[in-house]
Every structure is written in C-alpha cells, then in structure tokens.
Amino acid sequence: MEVSNIENANAQLNLIVSSLSAIWSELLNHESIKLDDSFFFLGSDSITVLKLLFRVEQTFQVRLLFRDIFDNPTIYSQSLLIQERVNNLD
C-alpha cells in the first residue's frame, strides 16, 4: 500500500471514528467515550443497538447486523468494520 493510500485510509477511519463517537454519545448519553469502551458496558440494551444500527446505516450507507455489534463492541472495532464495508461498496 502506498503512503498516500495509507494516509487516505487513516483520514477515512478518523472521520468514521468521529461520526460514530458522536452517535454513541447521543445514544448512550455519555460525553466522554474512549475508543476501547464497550457499547454494552456503557449501558446499551437491545433497543439502543437497533437505534445504533439505524444511525450507522443512515450515516455511512452500510448495513450492520445485530451480531456485528456484539462481535465488535468498541468504537474502534465498529469503525474498522464500517470502513471495510464502505470500501467494499466502491
């Protein structure tokens, strides 16, 4: 991978992390969320997961499954998954 591709991938990931952090903060009513915080340990329930799935689809135009959130409970892991799905659409 060339340097410019790596820089573009990092910039894309940073945008996804930032947007996803804002979604989490709103849904979980938390102001300070770290990249390795678990969506479930911060107080999520099944309804909140459904809201998250809806917001992710609205924001990134990719569909995640309920299981994806359980398998990727952190902002960082969800962001990587979203980035992968977004790039597979191209």
URVEN-V885845 format. One record per residue. N is the residue number from 0. RES is the residue in three letters. PSI is psi as a letter, one per 20 degrees, with the letter a starting at -180 (* if undefined). NEAR is the number of other ideal C-beta (glycine too) atoms within 10 Angstrom. D_FIRST is the distance of its C-alpha to the first C-alpha in whole Angstrom. Layout:
# URVEN-V885845
n=[N/N]
res=[RES/RES]
psi=[PSI/PSI]
near=[NEAR/NEAR]
d_first=[D_FIRST/D_FIRST]
This chain:
# URVEN-V885845
n=[0/1/2/3/4/5/6/7/8/9/10/11/12/13/14/15/16/17/18/19/20/21/22/23/24/25/26/27/28/29/30/31/32/33/34/35/36/37/38/39/40/41/42/43/44/45/46/47/48/49/50/51/52/53/54/55/56/57/58/59/60/61/62/63/64/65/66/67/68/69/70/71/72/73/74/75/76/77/78/79/80/81/82/83/84/85/86/87/88/89]
res=[MET/GLU/VAL/SER/ASN/ILE/GLU/ASN/ALA/ASN/ALA/GLN/LEU/ASN/LEU/ILE/VAL/SER/SER/LEU/SER/ALA/ILE/TRP/SER/GLU/LEU/LEU/ASN/HIS/GLU/SER/ILE/LYS/LEU/ASP/ASP/SER/PHE/PHE/PHE/LEU/GLY/SER/ASP/SER/ILE/THR/VAL/LEU/LYS/LEU/LEU/PHE/ARG/VAL/GLU/GLN/THR/PHE/GLN/VAL/ARG/LEU/LEU/PHE/ARG/ASP/ILE/PHE/ASP/ASN/PRO/THR/ILE/TYR/SER/GLN/SER/LEU/LEU/ILE/GLN/GLU/ARG/VAL/ASN/ASN/LEU/ASP]
psi=[p/r/g/h/h/g/g/g/g/g/g/g/g/h/g/g/g/g/g/h/g/g/g/g/g/g/h/i/l/p/h/o/p/q/h/j/q/p/h/h/i/j/j/q/a/h/g/h/g/g/g/g/g/g/h/g/g/g/g/i/k/q/p/q/q/g/h/h/h/h/h/m/i/q/g/g/h/h/g/g/g/g/g/g/g/g/h/i/h/*]
near=[7/7/7/8/9/10/10/12/13/10/10/15/15/11/13/22/18/11/16/22/18/13/19/22/14/11/18/16/9/13/6/7/17/11/12/10/18/12/22/13/9/17/11/18/9/9/9/17/18/12/15/21/16/11/17/23/12/9/14/20/11/16/10/19/9/12/8/18/22/11/12/17/18/17/22/17/17/23/23/15/18/24/18/10/16/14/11/8/8/4]
d_first=[0/4/7/8/6/7/10/11/10/12/15/15/16/18/20/20/22/24/25/26/28/30/31/31/34/36/36/37/39/37/36/34/31/28/25/26/30/31/32/35/36/36/39/37/39/39/40/37/34/36/36/32/31/33/31/28/28/30/27/24/25/24/27/27/29/32/31/27/29/30/27/25/28/26/25/21/21/23/20/17/19/20/16/15/19/18/15/17/19/17]
